[in-house]
Amino acid sequence: MVFLVVFLLAMPPFTHAVWDRPDTWIMGVPLFFVILFVVYSALIGVLVWSLRKGV
């Protein structure tokens, strides 16, 4: 369930409405790409966690 919720954060309706701020940059990288990196890293983290738990 956690995977699905985090996965929805990376889908276009949410990303284009909430995350797409072209004027905001973090350390030379647009905010959009930073947030997607965090979301995709969280997805990988959930998969690794479920693998270790044996779910």
C-alpha positions as CSV (number, residue, x, y, z in Angstrom):
1,M,0.0,0.0,0.0
2,V,2.9,2.4,0.8
3,F,4.4,1.7,-2.6
4,L,1.2,2.7,-4.3
5,V,0.8,5.9,-2.4
6,V,4.4,6.9,-3.1
7,F,4.0,5.8,-6.7
8,L,1.0,8.2,-7.1
9,L,3.3,11.1,-6.1
10,A,5.2,10.4,-9.3
11,M,2.2,10.4,-11.6
12,P,1.5,13.3,-14.0
13,P,-1.7,14.7,-12.5
14,F,0.1,15.2,-9.2
15,T,3.5,16.2,-10.6
16,H,2.1,18.8,-13.0
17,A,-0.2,20.3,-10.5
18,V,2.0,20.4,-7.4
19,W,5.7,19.8,-8.1
20,D,6.1,21.7,-11.4
21,R,7.7,25.0,-10.2
22,P,10.1,26.1,-13.0
23,D,11.3,29.1,-11.1
24,T,12.5,27.2,-8.0
25,W,16.0,25.6,-8.1
26,I,17.9,23.7,-5.4
27,M,21.7,23.6,-5.8
28,G,21.5,24.3,-9.5
29,V,18.8,21.6,-10.2
30,P,15.1,22.4,-10.8
31,L,12.8,21.5,-7.9
32,F,10.8,19.2,-10.1
33,F,13.8,16.8,-10.7
34,V,14.9,17.0,-7.0
35,I,11.4,15.9,-5.9
36,L,11.2,13.1,-8.5
37,F,14.6,11.9,-7.3
38,V,13.3,11.8,-3.7
39,V,10.1,10.0,-4.8
40,Y,11.9,7.4,-6.9
41,S,14.4,6.8,-4.1
42,A,11.5,6.3,-1.7
43,L,10.0,3.8,-4.1
44,I,13.3,1.8,-4.2
45,G,13.5,2.1,-0.4
46,V,10.0,0.6,-0.1
47,L,10.9,-2.3,-2.4
48,V,14.1,-3.0,-0.5
49,W,12.3,-2.9,2.8
50,S,9.6,-5.3,1.5
51,L,12.3,-7.6,0.2
52,R,14.1,-7.7,3.6
53,K,10.8,-8.3,5.4
54,G,9.7,-11.0,3.0
55,V,6.4,-9.5,2.2
